[in-house]
Amino acid sequence: MKLSKLVGDRFKERPADCIIDSHALMLRGGYIKYVANGIYSSYLPLRRITHKIEQIIREEMDAIDGQEVQFPVALPASLWEESGRYESVGKELLRFADRNGSPMVLGMTHEEAAVQLVREYGQTYSRYPFMIYQIQTKFRDEARPRAGLIRVREFTMKDAYSFHTSQEDLEEYYMRCHAAYERIFARVGVPEVISVASDSGMMGGNLSHEFMLLTPVGEDSIALCDACGYRANMEAAECITEPVSACSEDGSRNSHAPLTEVHTPDCHTIEEVCAFLHSTPEMSCKAVVYQKNTDDSYIVLFLRGDLEVNETKLTNYLGCEVHPAVITEDSGLTAGFIGPYGLTKCLAAGSTVLFDRSLEHAADIVCGANRPDYHYTELSIDRDLAAEYDISFHDFAKITEGGICPHCGKKTIRISRGIEVGNIFQLGTKYTEAMHMEYTDSDGSVHTPVMGCYGIGVGRLAASVCEAHHDEYGPIWPLSIAPWQVHLCAVRVDDASVRACADSLYQQLNGAHVEVLYDDRSVRAGIMFSDADLLGIPYRIIVSPRNLSEHCVELVSRDKSLQEKVPQEAVVDRIRQLLREER
């Protein structure tokens, strides 16, 4: 490929709206062009990168007995109605009607289509297990697209679906796929990707893992324990706390202090109340109020004052989505002064009151008094609320930095950021049962097969590799997915000897099946090298009058680890040697 013919421009200035480096570099380097919010067109360099990623994925999926298929992008709504997701999934699912008025959806994931494809095929036990996969465009009407290709609305994804006759067989295959994912990420150049336990979300199932590239610009929070190796997405990480209560000077618990109402003028927040009462957030009970999306009924969730609500845990417990409450006069709630004691006397009918387990056996704590400018002190959960509630404590809180590890019990949790580059799920029978997929066993009995699901976002993975491997000048693409292997730069192409040498090398490299991008433009060396940095190709051959006067060319690597003068007649063999060594 000659750079003079390459469609797309490269430019120096960083776009103002780019919050992460990979987004800025892909725009500056002529990889992508903005079309609409969360929608991009791809130029040739990115297409060559994603084709190589897709080929690596295909090889690893084929190696674990995968069979490539392709599902439709547009699907009849009836398939999603069969699974129950047509109504349960929110606005991320793009719904429309065709010219006949039939309801349709744009596929954002293809569990339903996978079951529909093999429902008749899989009617006998002898055909199990099997796995099908596709690499295809999907559309998810993401509410907040961001960071270029990291979070988009239209994207290319590899999604695979396995079918099994037993949970044990699914678990065995799940681990095979887990190992295949580790190989994929190593081969594309990010072996540092880790797997973490995650929440299954709308996908369903009992067990899932996300594969995370740890980076400060990641959109997900990951709980890590260096003591035992525990790793989990914050949405799924269990929050464990120690019981707290006020103690007297000799260390004994002051459990007999009566519940006391205290005037707390203009103290609406935990911080204001604690400052006024000389208390701490750990010794407080705070209320967080939501409303169900289904009927707008109120949910009042009480937890320790220093903790935050994990909304994923809350919605999983409720089985429905929620939104922050709009507190009205009819709600019976006094914003800023909500507490559990006496709440049921004023709370609107149909409301739900929940307690986080951080409050279990808590005593001598501060809470709202359910009237303006008043709080209670010395609240004992066991003593003061037993008559009002049949309390069941659940884990609704986010795990915290320095918190207790759910695995080893040490206070060693640290929170890191990460980009999700892949995920795997044990779906169980959620879809096969809902869509009436059954098989006949060897004894004539009828059963429902169990499923696994395995996804990798191709564009997001390319952007993540760029995020992990770049400098201030541009990407540093790993050889396995680089758009080309060699960047041939003809400095002073108007010089006849430079042109003749560069043209000859271009032909020799092509003849040796080396992927080469030839910069044959008549531009200044600074522009040429700046563009080469933005294209991030692993090896660069520089042909210039100065080098030719020494009867050689210059060979440098994009990561600056290699810089040498090589005789013109030896450079192709040297390149082939370097490519063999890297492979």
N, C-alpha and C positions, 0 to 999 in steps of 0.2 A: 504494500500500500504506500502510495506517495502522499506526503502530508499536504502537498499543494492541492490535492483532490479531496481531502478529508472534509466532509461537511461538518460545520460547527466551529464556533469561535472560542478562543481562549483569551482571558483578560486578567489584568493585575488586581483590580480593586475587589475587595471583599463586599459582597452584597450586604446591605444593612440589616436585612431581616433574618440572617442566618445565625442561629444560636449555637450550632455545633460546627466543628471544622469540616467534617465529611460533607455536610450539606454545601458549605461554601466552596470547597474544593471541587465538588462534582459540577457545580454551576460554572465556576471559573475555568475548569478544564474541558468544557464541552462534552460532558457526559449526559447531562439531562437538561431539559427545558421546561419551565413552569407552564402548565396549561390552565389549571384551575386549582382551587384549594384541595391539596392532597392528591393531585393528579399531575403526572409528568410524562413527557415524551423522552425516549432514550435515543442518543446518538450511537454511532458505531462502536466507539471504545467501550461503552458500558455493555452493549449487546455482546461483544466478544467476551467480556468478563463473565456475564451471566450465562452465556452458552457453556463456558468451561465449568462454572459452578454446577450447572444442571447436569453436565456429563459426569462429574464426580458423584453427584447424588444418584444418578441412574446406575452407575457401576456399583455403588454400595447397596442400593436397594435390590438390584438384580442378584447381588451376592448373598442376600438373605431370602432368596426365593420370591422376590417381588415380581409382579407382572404389570407392565405399564398399560394403562387404559386412558380414556378421556371422557369426562362428563360434560354435559352442556353448561354453558355460562348462564343462560336463561332457563329457569325451571318452573314447572307448574306449581302453583301454591298448594295444590292438593298433596304433594309429597311432604311438604312441611306441616300441613294440617295432620297428616298421618302420624307424624312424630310428636305433634303437640307444640312444635316450636314456632309455628306461624303466628300464634298469639303471644307466646311467652317471650320471644326475642323482641327487643325494643326497636328503636328507629334505625339502628345500624343495618338492619335488613331492608334493602330497597325493594319496595313492593310497587307493582304497576299492573295495568291491564293491557292485554294485546288488542288487536283491532276487532276481535270478536267479543271483547268484554270479559275474557277469561282472566282471572287473577294469576299473576306471575310474580316471580322473585328473581333477583340477580344473586347467584350463588356466592355467599361469603364463606361457606364451608360446605362439604359435600357428603356428610354422613348419610343423609336420606337417599341421595343419588346412588351411593355405594350399595346400600341395602337393596334398592330397587333393581340394580344391575345384576346382583347375584342371588336374588331371592328364590328364583326357580332353580338355578343351578345347584344351590346348596341344600337340596332337599334330602340328601342321604349322607350319613356319617362318613362314608368312604371318600368323600371329596374334601374333607377337612384335614389339616388346616390349610389356609391359603391367604395370600396378601395381594392386594391390588393397589396401584398408586398412579398418580397423575402429576404433571407439572403444567399449571394452567393459570390463566388470569382469573382473579376474583375481585369482587367489589364489596367493600364494607363501608357504609356511610358513617365514617368515624366523625364523632362530634368535634374533636380537637386535633386535626392533623398537625404534625410538627416535625421539625428536624429533617426536612428533605425526605429521603426514602425510608427513614426509620419508622415513621408512622404516617401512612398514606391511606387513601380511600380505595384506589385501584392498585393491585399488586399481583405479582406472579408468585405462586406458592407450590411447593411439592407437598401434597397431602396423600397419606397412605392409610389403608384400612385393612386390618387383619381379622380373620374369622376363625373361631375355635370351638371345640366341643366341650372344653372344660376350662375352669379358671386357672388350673395348674398349667395347662398348655399355653394359655394367654400370658401368664407370668414368665414362662420360659422364653417365649418369643419377644416379649417386652424387653427383656434384658439383652437379647440379640440385637434388637433395634437400638437400644441404648448404646451398645458398643459400636454399632454402625455409625451412629451420630457422632460419637467421639472421633471415629476415623474421618468422617466428612469434615469436621471442623479443623482437625489437624491438617488434612490435605489442602484445604483452601487457605491455610495460613494463620489460623487462630487456635492453636492447641491449648491456649490458656482458658478457653471456654469451660465453664463448670456446669454441672447439673444441680438443680435445687428442687426440693419438694415444693409443689405449687397447689393453688386452688383450681379445681376443675371448671369452675364457672359455668357458663351456659352449655359447655360440652357434656357435662355430667360425668359419672363414673366415680370410683372410689380412690384411685391413685393416679397421680400425674406428676410429671417433672418438666421443668423449664430449663433450657440450656442458655446460660447467661454469659455474656462478655462483660466482665467487670470494668467499668469506666465511670469517672465522675460525671459524665454527661448522660448517663443512662436514665431512663424514665421509670425504672422499677427499683424498689428498695429490697435489698437482700439481707437477711439475718444470717450471720456467720459466727461459728464458734471455732477459734483456733485451737482450743484445748482438745476437742474430740472430733472435729471435722463436720459438725452439724451444719447444714445449709438449707435454707428455705426462703421462698418469697415471703415478704412481710405479710402479704394477704393470707398466707397459710400458716405462718409461724405461731405456735402456741405461746401465749403470754402467761408466764408464771410469776406470781408475786408472793412476798412474805406478808403474813398478817401484821397489821400495825395497830397500835393503841397507845394512849398516853400512859406514862408510868410515873410513879412517885419517885422520890429521891433514892429510896432503897432498891429500886428496880421492880417493885411489885406493881401490878396493874391496878389502876384506879377505876375499878369496874362498878363502884357503887355511887359514883357521882350522878345526880339526877339530870334528866333532860332539861335544859334551860333555854328559854327564849331570850335572845339578846337583840337590842336595837342596833342595826348596822346601816346607818343612813348613807345613801348613795353608793353602796357597795354592791355592784352587780356582778363582777367577775371574781374568779377564784383568787386572783392576785390581790384584788382590792380587799376582799374579805379576810384573807390571811394576814395582810398588812394591818388591818384594823384590829383583828383579834389576836395578833402575835402568834399565829398558828402557821402550819405548813400545808402545801397542797396534798402531801401524803396523808395528812390527818383530816382530809376533807372528802365529802361526797358531792360530786357534781352531777347535774342532769344534762343530758343531751337529747333534744327532741326532734323526732322525724315524723313524717306522715307517709302512709302506704300509698304507692302509686295507684293501687287498685280502687281504693275507696276513700282516700284522704283521712282515714282514721289516724289518731295520734299514737305514737310510740314514745314513751318516756323511758330512757335508758340511764340508769344510775351506775356510775363507776368511780373509782378513786380519782381524786382531783388532779393528780399528776399524770394521768394516762389519757390517751386519745382513743376514740372509737375506731375499730376496724370495720368499715362498712361492708366489706365482703363477708365477714363472719356474721354480721347482723342479717344481711339479705339471705344468706344461706340458711340461717336459723328460721327466718320468717317464711322463706319460700316465695318471696316477692321483692320487687324493687321498692326503694324508698327515696324520699327527697327531704331536704331540710324543711322543718315545719314553719309554717306561717301561723304564729300564735295570735288567736283572736279572743275576743271577750267570751265567746261561747265555749272555748276550750277548757276553761276552768284553771288555766295555768297562769302563773305570775312570773313573767320573764325576769330572769336574774335572781329569783328567790325560790326556785322550785326545789322541794325536798320530798323524801319519801314519807315522812311522818305526817299523817292526816291528809295525804294527797287524794286518797280515794273518795273522800267526802265531797271534793269539788271538781274532780276530773270528769270530763265529758264522757258520756256513755259510749261503749265500744272501743275505748282506748286500751292500750296495752302497756303494762309496766314491766320492765325487765331489769335484772340486776347482774352486773358483771361479778365474776368470782373474786375479783380483787377486794370486794367488800365482805366476803364471807367471814363471819365472826369478828368483823371490825367493831371497835368500841371507842368511845370517847372522841368521836369525830364531829366535824362541823357540817351542817347541811342547811339548805334553805327552809324557811318556815311557811312558805306558801302564802305570804302576804308581804306587801311592799316594805322594804327597809328593815326586815327582821330575818334572823337566822337562829337555828338551834345549835347549841354546843352540847357536848357529852352524849351524843347519840350512840346508842348501842344497838347494832343491827339485831342481835338475838333477843335482847330484852324489849326493845321499844316497837319492833315491827312485827313480832310474832302474831299478835292479834289481828293485824290489818291485812297481812299477806300470807299466802302459802308460798314462800320464796323458794325458787329454784335458781341456783347460780350457774351461769354459763360464761364461756370465754368469748368476750366481745371486744377486747382491747388489743391495741397494737403492741407488739413486742418493742422493747426500748434498748437503746445503747447502754451497755453495761448491765443488761438484764440477765435473768437466770436462763441458762441453756436448757431447753426441754429434754435434751438427750443426756447430758452429763450432770446437770444440776449446778454447775458452777456459774458464777456471775461474770461470764466471759463473752457475752454476746456483743458483737460489733455490727453496725449497719453500714452496708456499702451500696453503691448504685450499680445498675447493670442494664444492658440492652438484651432483651430476649431475642435470640436468633433461632430458636427451635423449641418444640414442645412435643411431649408424648403423653397419651392418656390410656388408662385402662377403662374403657367405656362400660364394660359389662354387657347387660342385655337391654340397656335403655332404649336403643333404636330398634334392635331386632324384635324385641317384644312388642313395642308400640306399633311396628309395621308388620307384625304377624309373620316374621320369617321363622320357619321351623325346619327341623331335619328329623329323619327317622333313624334311630340307633340300631345297632346290630340285633338287639332283642325285640325290635318292633316298637319300642316306646318312642314317643315324640318329645323333642326338647327344643329349647331356644338357644341358638349359638351366642357366644360371647364375642365382643369386639374389642379391638384396640385401634387407636388413631394416632398418627404420627405426622407432624407438620414442620416444614422449614420455609421461611420466607426468603425467596432468592434475592430480590432487590435489597431487602433489609440486610441480608448477610453480606452482600457486596459493600454496602455502606458501612457496615460494622467493621469489615476488614480495613476499609479506608480509615475509619476512626481509630483503629488500633495501630495502623502502620502508616504514619505520615510525618512529615516535618513541616516547617513553616512555609516551604516552597511548593509542596504538593504531596500526592499519595506516593507510597513506596509499595507497589504491588508485588505480592509473592509470585514467583515464577509460575506456579501452578494455575493461576487465574489471570495473570497479566494480559492486557489486551494484545500486546505483541512481546516477543522475547528480546528483540534488539531494536534500538533506536539509532538509525544511521544519520548523522548530522554532517552535511556538506557546508562547511563554513567558507564563504566566498565562492559560491557555486558558479559565479561568472568567470572564475579562473579555470582555464581549459584543463589543466592537470588535475585540479580538484574534482571537476565534473567527471572526467574520464575515470578517475580512481573510484569515486563514489558510485557511478553507474556500474562499474565492473563488480564492486563489492555487493551491490544490490542484487545483481544477477547471480553471483556465486552463492550468496546466502539463500536466495529463493531456491536455487538448484540443490542446496544442501537441506532443504525443508526446514529452514529456520524462519520463524515468523518475524518479519522485519518491517518497520515503518521508516520510510526514507524521507527525511526532510530535505526536499530539493528546492526549497524556496530561496529567493534572493532577498534575504532579510538580515538584519544585524545579528551578530553572534549572541548578544544579550537577549534578544527576543527569542532566538532559536533555543537557547538553553533554558529560558524561563518556560517555554512551551513544553520542552522535554521533561522538566521537573513536574509540571502539571499532569502530564500523561503517565508519569511514574513507571516507565518501562524498565525492567531490571538491569539491562546492559546497554551502554551507549558507546558507539564507535564514532570518533570525531576525526573527520578528514579536513585538513586545513593546509594552507600554503606552508606554514611553519613546520607542521608535522611531516609533510612530504619532503621538505628540504632536508629532513633527517632520515628519509627513506622509511618512514613508519607511519602508523596511525595511532591515535590515543584510544585506549579502552578503559572505561570507567564504569563502576556500578552505581545504580541510583542511590543505594544506601551509603555511598562513599567508602565502603570497605575495600574497594579495589580500584587502583589507578595505575596503569602501566602503559608503556610504549611497546607496540608490537609491530614487527615488519609487516608490510602490506600483504605479502604473499602468505603469511602465517596466521592472519587474524581469523579467518573462517575456521581453521582447525582449532584455534584457541577458544573461540566461541562454542564450538561443538563440545570441547572438553569441559568447559564450564557448565554447559547445560546438562551433560551426563552426570557430573558431580552433584549438581543440585537435585537432579531427579533421584 
